[in-house]
Amino acid sequence: MASTSDFKNGMCLDIDGQYYYIVEFLHVKPGKGPAFVRTKLKNVTTGRVIDKTFNAGVKVEEVRIERRPYQFLYQDDMGYNFMNNETFEQVSIARENITGVDFLKEGDLAEVVVHADSETILFAELPAHVVLTITYTEPGVKGDTATNATKPATLETGATVRVPLFINEGEKIRVDTRNGSYVERAK
């Protein structure tokens, strides 16, 4: 059991039989009345984010989770297949349980979050930024840069992102896997 004073980002809780992890929290001590904690909780299975308020000092059930590095091998009709780099055990994870799945290519490493007691896989996360090669984009026209102009570009994984006009086909770029946005040119 954990108290609201133990809350930290990324902590996993069991609320009514569902697993949630804390996206953000805020301790509030109003001038009148008791203190409370405002939280944003993300459901591990559905990915839905909810707002929940706890009274200060309330005990909640903490779920022990572990983050393990897994390497992406291939995709088939069962899902996305990953291999544990330490035990060489292979697991299949459904598409909806992988954040940033559109930017996943063979050989990439992902962090798989596992329930430590039951050894069930909850979800997988790609690193915040990945480097990918542009396979197709139209050439930028000189003089079209009066404002912050962008153009669509197709990446080696098949995903499409908006890039600045000076980016050309064959270049490597860094992409944010959380929201699918262009970050910078990769060196």
Sequence and secondary structure as in RCSB ss.txt:
>XXXX:A:sequence
MASTSDFKNGMCLDIDGQYYYIVEFLHVKPGKGPAFVRTKLKNVTTGRVIDKTFNAGVKVEEVRIERRPYQFLYQ
DDMGYNFMNNETFEQVSIARENITGVDFLKEGDLAEVVVHADSETILFAELPAHVVLTITYTEPGVKGDTATNAT
KPATLETGATVRVPLFINEGEKIRVDTRNGSYVERAK
>XXXX:A:secstr
 EEGGG  TT EEEETTEEEEEEEEEEE  SSS  EEEEEEEETTT  EEEEEEETT EEEEE EEEEEEEEEEE
ETTEEEEEETTT  EEEE GGGEETGGG  TT EEEEEEETTT  EEEEE  SEEEEEEEEE    TT  SS  E
EEEEETTS EEEEETT  TT EEEEETTTTEEEEE  
